[in-house]
Amino acid sequence: MSFNEIMNSVTLYALVGAGILFILIFCGVTFIKAYRHGIEIGLTKDQLRTAIVSSAVYTIVPSISIVIGLFSLSAVIGVPWSWFRLSVVGAVTYELMAADMAATGAGYESIAALNAAGDPSVIGTIMFVMSIGIMAGIILILFFGKRIQAGVVSARNKHGVVGALLTGVLSLAIIEAFLPLQMMKGPVYLAVVCTSCVITLIQMFIVKKFKIHWYRNFIMAVTLLLGMMSSLIWVQILG
């Protein structure tokens, strides 16, 4: 079987489906326990219902960008594994980079080149690299999460707006650590990054100019979509 056949096989769909089902059951049990605990501490059913509805709305909007990311990721590593990674734990930027690094280590120019070659021998390596790299954060947070959270809260309380800004800058710095690696891959990558930055700035200007603050939740999704569309144009221009 080729790379694509395995990564889109019925067996992998079944295994991923079982994993997703376990997560859904876990979430359902947690939801019921949280609801009952809310009743126990004196919250009314109307308060809980309002919290549930507002949380659902603010969860659906950001998930649009994840769905768009699923399309780009599934094009190179198949639908089921992309579905599993982005449903349980992971981010498009990390997943693509981890898969690309594994493919490069196996001697291919990129994950797209591996997909085109159809080599099934490195599937296990790609899955392992994509999974093991992100597990460090999950494990470390068990031991240091409380201390980190206390430090962040303390910084915000002590320094006010500056503390909140520092937290945002730290999060942005972690994301931007991936940016130079993408920009160095070639002119098309660089052009897409610049295009995405321009699209983001235009949207931020529109939000500020016309005071449509609700649109901020859609900026990432729109940027991802238009950025991917621009890549088709840049490939034709820059090859």
C-alpha positions in Angstrom: 0.0 0.0 0.0 1.2 3.5 -0.7 1.5 6.4 1.8 -1.8 7.9 0.8 -3.7 4.6 0.9 -2.5 3.8 4.4 -3.1 7.4 5.7 -6.7 7.3 4.4 -7.4 3.6 5.2 -10.5 2.3 6.9 -8.3 0.8 9.6 -6.9 4.2 10.5 -10.3 5.8 10.4 -11.6 3.1 12.8 -8.7 3.7 15.2 -9.0 7.4 15.1 -12.7 7.2 15.5 -12.3 5.1 18.6 -9.9 7.7 20.0 -12.3 10.5 19.3 -15.2 8.6 20.8 -13.2 8.1 24.0 -12.5 11.9 24.2 -16.2 12.7 23.6 -17.2 10.3 26.4 -14.6 11.9 28.7 -15.9 15.4 27.8 -19.5 14.3 28.4 -18.7 12.8 31.9 -16.7 16.0 32.8 -19.6 18.2 31.6 -22.2 16.3 33.7 -19.9 16.4 36.8 -19.2 20.2 36.3 -23.0 20.9 35.9 -23.8 19.0 39.1 -21.0 20.7 41.0 -22.4 24.1 39.8 -25.8 23.2 41.3 -24.1 22.1 44.5 -22.3 25.4 45.0 -25.5 27.4 44.5 -25.5 28.4 40.8 -29.0 28.5 39.2 -29.9 26.5 36.1 -30.4 29.7 34.2 -26.8 30.8 35.1 -25.4 27.5 34.0 -27.4 27.5 30.8 -26.1 31.0 30.0 -22.5 29.8 30.6 -23.1 26.8 28.4 -24.5 28.8 25.5 -21.9 31.5 25.6 -19.1 29.0 25.8 -20.5 27.0 22.9 -20.7 30.2 20.7 -17.2 31.3 21.6 -15.9 27.8 20.9 -17.5 27.4 17.4 -16.1 30.7 16.0 -12.4 30.0 16.7 -12.9 26.4 15.4 -13.4 27.7 11.9 -9.7 28.3 11.6 -9.1 24.7 12.8 -11.4 23.3 10.1 -9.6 25.3 7.4 -6.3 24.0 8.8 -7.7 20.5 8.6 -8.0 20.9 4.8 -4.4 21.9 4.4 -3.1 19.2 6.7 -5.2 16.4 5.3 -3.8 17.2 1.8 -0.4 15.9 2.8 -1.0 13.4 5.7 -4.5 12.1 5.0 -7.8 12.9 6.7 -8.0 10.6 9.7 -4.6 11.4 11.2 -5.2 15.1 10.6 -8.6 14.8 12.2 -7.2 13.1 15.2 -4.3 15.5 15.7 -6.4 18.7 15.5 -9.3 17.3 17.4 -7.4 16.0 20.5 -4.2 18.0 20.8 -2.1 20.0 18.3 -2.0 23.0 16.1 -1.7 23.3 12.3 1.6 25.1 12.5 3.2 22.5 14.8 1.7 19.5 13.0 2.9 20.6 9.5 6.3 21.5 10.8 6.7 18.2 12.7 5.6 16.1 9.7 7.9 18.1 7.5 10.9 17.6 9.7 10.3 13.9 9.9 10.0 13.8 6.1 13.2 15.8 5.7 15.0 13.5 8.1 13.9 10.6 5.9 15.7 12.2 2.9 12.7 13.9 1.2 12.6 17.6 0.4 9.3 18.1 2.3 6.2 16.2 3.5 4.6 17.1 0.2 7.4 15.4 -1.7 7.0 12.3 0.5 3.3 12.2 -0.2 4.0 12.5 -3.9 6.5 9.6 -3.7 4.0 7.4 -1.9 6.7 5.9 0.4 4.9 4.1 3.3 8.1 3.2 5.2 8.2 6.4 7.3 4.6 6.6 8.3 5.3 5.3 11.8 8.2 7.8 12.2 6.0 10.7 11.1 3.2 9.7 13.6 5.8 9.3 16.4 7.5 12.6 15.8 4.1 14.5 15.6 2.9 12.8 18.8 6.0 12.8 21.0 7.1 16.4 20.4 3.9 17.9 21.7 3.6 15.5 24.7 6.4 17.3 26.5 4.1 20.3 27.2 1.3 18.1 28.3 3.5 16.2 30.8 5.4 19.2 32.1 2.2 21.1 32.8 1.3 18.4 35.3 4.3 19.3 37.4 4.8 23.0 36.7 1.3 24.2 35.5 0.2 25.6 38.9 3.5 27.4 39.5 3.4 29.0 36.0 -0.2 30.0 36.4 0.5 31.6 39.7 3.4 33.6 38.2 1.3 34.8 35.3 -1.6 35.9 37.6 1.0 37.6 39.9 2.5 39.5 37.0 -0.9 40.7 35.8 -1.9 41.8 39.3 1.4 43.5 40.0 2.0 45.2 36.6 -1.6 45.5 35.3 -1.8 46.1 31.6 2.0 45.5 31.2 1.7 42.1 32.8 -1.1 41.1 30.4 1.0 42.5 27.5 4.0 40.4 28.5 1.8 37.3 28.6 0.6 38.0 25.1 4.1 38.8 23.8 5.4 35.5 25.3 2.6 33.5 23.5 3.3 35.4 20.2 7.1 34.7 20.6 6.4 31.0 20.9 4.4 31.0 17.7 6.9 33.2 15.8 9.7 30.8 16.6 8.4 28.7 13.7 8.2 31.7 11.3 11.9 31.9 10.2 12.0 28.2 9.3 9.0 28.6 7.0 10.3 31.8 5.4 13.7 30.2 4.6 12.1 27.4 2.6 11.8 29.5 -0.6 10.3 32.5 -2.2 6.8 31.1 -2.3 6.8 30.5 1.4 8.1 34.0 2.0 5.5 35.6 -0.3 2.7 33.7 1.5 3.9 34.9 4.9 4.1 38.5 3.8 0.7 38.2 2.1 -0.8 36.8 5.3 0.7 39.6 7.4 -0.8 42.2 5.0 -4.2 40.5 5.1 -4.1 40.5 8.9 -3.1 44.2 9.1 -5.9 45.2 6.7 -8.5 43.3 8.8 -7.2 44.9 12.0 -7.5 48.3 10.4 -11.1 47.6 9.3 -12.0 46.4 12.9 -10.5 49.5 14.4 -11.8 51.9 11.8 -15.4 50.7 11.7 -15.4 49.4 15.3 -16.7 45.9 14.4 -15.0 44.2 17.3 -17.0 41.0 16.8 -15.0 40.4 13.6 -11.8 39.9 15.5 -12.8 36.3 16.2 -12.8 35.7 12.4 -9.4 37.3 11.6 -7.4 34.1 11.9 -9.8 32.0 9.9 -10.0 34.6 7.1 -6.2 35.0 7.1 -5.7 31.2 6.8 -8.1 30.9 4.0 -6.8 33.9 2.0 -3.2 32.9 2.7 -3.7 29.5 1.3 -5.5 30.9 -1.7 -2.6 33.3 -2.3 -0.2 30.4 -2.3 -1.8 29.1 -5.5 -1.1 32.5 -7.1 2.5 32.7 -5.8 3.3 29.2 -7.0 2.3 30.3 -10.5 4.4 33.5 -10.3 7.5 32.3 -8.4 7.4 28.6 -9.2 
